[in-house]
Amino acid sequence: MKLYTYPPAPNPMRLAIFMAEKGVDIETEVIDLMSGEQRSDSFRAVNHWGTVPSLVLDDGTVLTEVVGMYSYLEEIYPQKPLLGSDPLSRALILSWDHRCFTDGFQAVAEALRNSVPAFAGRALPGPVSYEQIPALADRGKERIQAFYGVLDKHLEGRDFMVGDDFTVADITAYVFVVFSGWVKAAIPDECVHLSAWHQQISTRVSVQS
């Protein structure tokens, strides 16, 4: 296998934490998003979407979505399960992972890509050019604050997002908080449950590496 990635970016960060938790080491090539290498012909030949992370399997299959990489690597490296140990826990974990992505990640991306000059004409990732819509940046920031409230309520009385163990739901929620910092959106002071959870998750070796 070979992984194409850009460590500072949020989706690559999700996968990196997952791999660190499992102790998985994969041949890696860094694609420099800052220089636009993801739009180069050579990388588009690997992943025509021009997104990272991209995981090329031994048979040449290319996985372009983190949730697919989670599922594949969980099967190959089952020790320390991060996707649950039974049908219900898996369903809950994937549901929260999806919620964190749609209500969290996409809110930050909305705020970031519709306000930063570097994303002019690149308001959405992928091969199609989309112009920025400033009003979406404001809406994105509102959505971030609303989702902070959702997470805070959910984490009351909990050490982890689902059940008694660290899972991909915790990974995506944690990286959402990190990603929010890109648009200067910190955890509100009143979100005490989310803050306590975040402090605890921040001590894990996988998120510090």
BAMIMAR-740393 format. One record per residue (C-alpha): x, y, z; residue number from 1; residue in one letter. Coordinates in Angstrom, 2 decimals. Last residue first. Example, Ala and Ser with C-alpha at 12.3 -4.5 7.8 and 13.67 -1.06 7.14 Angstrom:
BEGIN
{{13.67,-1.06,7.14},2,S};
{{12.30,-4.50,7.80},1,A};
***
This chain:
BEGIN
{{2.52,12.59,17.29},209,S};
{{0.40,14.41,19.87},208,Q};
{{-2.90,12.98,18.70},207,V};
{{-1.71,9.38,18.86},206,S};
{{0.08,9.88,22.19},205,V};
{{-3.20,10.73,23.87},204,R};
{{-3.11,13.79,26.15},203,T};
{{-5.29,15.88,23.84},202,S};
{{-8.16,13.42,24.28},201,I};
{{-8.43,14.34,27.99},200,Q};
{{-8.30,18.08,27.36},199,Q};
{{-10.93,17.74,24.63},198,H};
{{-13.25,15.78,26.90},197,W};
{{-12.99,18.42,29.62},196,A};
{{-13.60,21.20,27.09},195,S};
{{-16.61,19.41,25.59},194,L};
{{-18.15,19.01,29.03},193,H};
{{-17.44,22.63,29.96},192,V};
{{-19.02,24.17,26.86},191,C};
{{-19.70,27.50,28.59},190,E};
{{-16.23,28.81,27.77},189,D};
{{-16.85,28.41,24.04},188,P};
{{-14.52,25.97,22.23},187,I};
{{-12.41,28.08,19.87},186,A};
{{-13.34,29.42,16.43},185,A};
{{-10.34,31.25,14.97},184,K};
{{-11.07,30.12,11.39},183,V};
{{-8.17,27.63,11.33},182,W};
{{-8.94,26.91,14.99},181,G};
{{-12.07,25.12,13.82},180,S};
{{-9.80,22.47,12.30},179,F};
{{-8.47,21.53,15.74},178,V};
{{-12.00,21.24,17.16},177,V};
{{-13.09,19.20,14.14},176,F};
{{-9.97,17.05,14.60},175,V};
{{-11.23,16.07,18.06},174,Y};
{{-14.74,15.25,16.84},173,A};
{{-13.30,13.17,14.00},172,T};
{{-10.97,11.21,16.26},171,I};
{{-13.56,10.75,18.99},170,D};
{{-16.00,9.23,16.50},169,A};
{{-13.12,7.11,15.18},168,V};
{{-13.06,5.39,18.56},167,T};
{{-11.70,5.79,22.12},166,F};
{{-13.44,3.39,24.49},165,D};
{{-16.23,3.30,27.07},164,D};
{{-19.25,3.78,24.84},163,G};
{{-19.54,6.39,22.10},162,V};
{{-18.14,9.94,22.16},161,M};
{{-15.75,9.20,24.99},160,F};
{{-15.45,10.10,28.68},159,D};
{{-19.17,10.75,29.03},158,R};
{{-21.26,12.45,31.73},157,G};
{{-22.10,15.40,29.48},156,E};
{{-20.49,14.60,26.14},155,L};
{{-23.69,14.87,24.09},154,H};
{{-24.57,18.32,25.43},153,K};
{{-21.09,19.65,24.70},152,D};
{{-21.06,18.08,21.24},151,L};
{{-24.36,19.72,20.26},150,V};
{{-23.23,23.08,21.66},149,G};
{{-19.99,22.98,19.69},148,Y};
{{-22.19,22.15,16.71},147,F};
{{-24.07,25.42,17.04},146,A};
{{-20.84,27.38,17.27},145,Q};
{{-19.48,25.77,14.13},144,I};
{{-22.77,26.32,12.29},143,R};
{{-22.63,30.05,13.00},142,E};
{{-19.09,30.19,11.62},141,K};
{{-20.21,28.36,8.49},140,G};
{{-23.11,30.78,8.01},139,R};
{{-20.71,33.71,7.99},138,D};
{{-18.49,31.99,5.44},137,A};
{{-21.55,31.04,3.39},136,L};
{{-22.42,34.72,3.06},135,A};
{{-19.06,35.32,1.40},134,P};
{{-19.86,33.00,-1.55},133,I};
{{-16.57,31.90,-3.11},132,Q};
{{-16.43,30.72,-6.70},131,E};
{{-16.44,27.04,-7.62},130,Y};
{{-13.86,25.26,-9.76},129,S};
{{-14.51,21.57,-10.44},128,V};
{{-11.74,18.97,-9.92},127,P};
{{-12.16,18.52,-6.17},126,G};
{{-12.33,20.67,-3.08},125,P};
{{-15.00,23.38,-2.83},124,L};
{{-14.50,27.16,-2.70},123,A};
{{-11.57,26.88,-5.12},122,R};
{{-12.18,29.91,-7.37},121,G};
{{-10.66,32.10,-4.68},120,A};
{{-9.33,29.70,-2.05},119,F};
{{-6.11,31.66,-1.39},118,A};
{{-8.25,34.72,-0.70},117,P};
{{-9.67,33.13,2.50},116,V};
{{-13.39,33.80,3.03},115,S};
{{-15.50,31.16,1.28},114,N};
{{-13.03,28.32,1.75},113,R};
{{-12.63,28.88,5.47},112,L};
{{-16.21,29.35,6.65},111,A};
{{-17.62,26.56,4.50},110,E};
{{-14.68,24.32,5.37},109,A};
{{-15.40,24.91,9.05},108,V};
{{-19.08,24.04,8.61},107,A};
{{-18.18,21.02,6.49},106,Q};
{{-15.93,19.66,9.21},105,F};
{{-18.50,20.07,11.97},104,G};
{{-22.07,19.42,10.84},103,D};
{{-21.28,16.98,8.01},102,T};
{{-18.06,15.49,9.39},101,F};
{{-19.02,15.37,13.05},100,C};
{{-22.38,13.87,12.08},99,R};
{{-20.68,11.20,9.95},98,H};
{{-18.35,10.18,12.78},97,D};
{{-21.33,10.23,15.11},96,W};
{{-23.26,7.83,12.89},95,S};
{{-20.20,5.68,12.31},94,L};
{{-19.72,5.26,16.05},93,I};
{{-23.39,4.58,16.70},92,L};
{{-23.63,1.95,13.97},91,A};
{{-20.40,0.27,15.05},90,R};
{{-21.59,0.20,18.67},89,S};
{{-24.86,-1.38,17.57},88,L};
{{-23.33,-4.03,15.30},87,P};
{{-20.67,-5.18,17.79},86,D};
{{-17.03,-4.41,18.59},85,S};
{{-16.82,-0.79,17.50},84,G};
{{-15.03,1.06,14.73},83,L};
{{-11.76,1.73,16.54},82,L};
{{-10.85,-1.87,17.30},81,P};
{{-7.53,-2.25,19.11},80,K};
{{-6.37,-5.19,17.04},79,Q};
{{-8.33,-5.62,13.83},78,P};
{{-5.50,-4.56,11.48},77,Y};
{{-6.60,-5.79,8.07},76,I};
{{-10.32,-5.38,8.71},75,E};
{{-9.85,-2.06,10.48},74,E};
{{-7.63,-0.92,7.60},73,L};
{{-10.42,-1.35,5.07},72,Y};
{{-13.15,0.26,7.17},71,S};
{{-11.03,3.22,8.21},70,Y};
{{-9.83,3.72,4.63},69,M};
{{-13.45,3.81,3.47},68,G};
{{-14.31,6.37,6.15},67,V};
{{-11.32,8.46,5.06},66,V};
{{-12.52,8.74,1.47},65,E};
{{-10.23,8.44,-1.56},64,T};
{{-9.47,4.72,-1.71},63,L};
{{-7.49,3.77,-4.82},62,V};
{{-7.46,0.17,-6.05},61,T};
{{-4.07,-0.74,-7.54},60,G};
{{-3.97,-4.34,-6.27},59,D};
{{-1.61,-3.42,-3.44},58,D};
{{-3.92,-0.66,-2.27},57,L};
{{-3.47,3.04,-3.07},56,V};
{{-4.66,5.23,-0.20},55,L};
{{-5.51,8.84,-0.97},54,S};
{{-5.54,11.38,1.85},53,P};
{{-5.86,13.76,0.21},52,V};
{{-7.83,15.18,-2.68},51,T};
{{-7.21,15.74,-6.39},50,G};
{{-10.51,14.17,-7.42},49,W};
{{-8.67,12.37,-10.23},48,H};
{{-6.72,10.38,-7.67},47,N};
{{-3.50,8.71,-8.85},46,V};
{{-3.36,10.27,-12.32},45,A};
{{-4.52,13.49,-10.66},44,R};
{{-1.29,13.31,-8.69},43,F};
{{0.91,13.33,-11.78},42,S};
{{-1.24,15.86,-13.62},41,D};
{{-0.85,18.34,-10.78},40,S};
{{-3.91,19.60,-8.90},39,R};
{{-2.87,18.08,-5.57},38,Q};
{{0.52,19.78,-6.02},37,E};
{{-1.16,23.14,-5.43},36,G};
{{1.84,24.69,-3.67},35,S};
{{0.08,24.79,-0.31},34,M};
{{-1.40,21.35,-0.86},33,L};
{{2.05,19.75,-0.88},32,D};
{{1.42,16.04,-1.47},31,I};
{{3.44,14.00,1.02},30,V};
{{4.26,10.44,0.01},29,E};
{{3.80,7.63,2.51},28,T};
{{4.67,3.95,2.80},27,E};
{{2.35,2.62,5.50},26,I};
{{2.98,2.12,9.24},25,D};
{{0.11,0.95,11.45},24,V};
{{0.50,1.21,15.23},23,G};
{{-3.26,0.95,15.71},22,K};
{{-3.68,4.25,17.53},21,E};
{{-1.10,5.82,15.22},20,A};
{{-3.05,4.68,12.15},19,M};
{{-6.29,6.23,13.41},18,F};
{{-4.47,9.43,14.39},17,I};
{{-2.93,9.67,10.90},16,A};
{{-6.30,8.99,9.26},15,L};
{{-7.99,11.88,11.03},14,R};
{{-5.00,14.14,10.39},13,M};
{{-5.17,13.40,6.66},12,P};
{{-8.78,14.63,6.81},11,N};
{{-7.85,17.77,8.73},10,P};
{{-4.84,19.03,6.74},9,A};
{{-1.49,19.41,8.54},8,P};
{{-0.25,15.93,7.48},7,P};
{{-0.62,16.21,3.69},6,Y};
{{-1.25,12.73,2.31},5,T};
{{-0.61,10.11,-0.34},4,Y};
{{-0.56,6.65,1.21},3,L};
{{0.97,3.61,-0.46},2,K};
{{0.00,0.00,0.00},1,M};
***
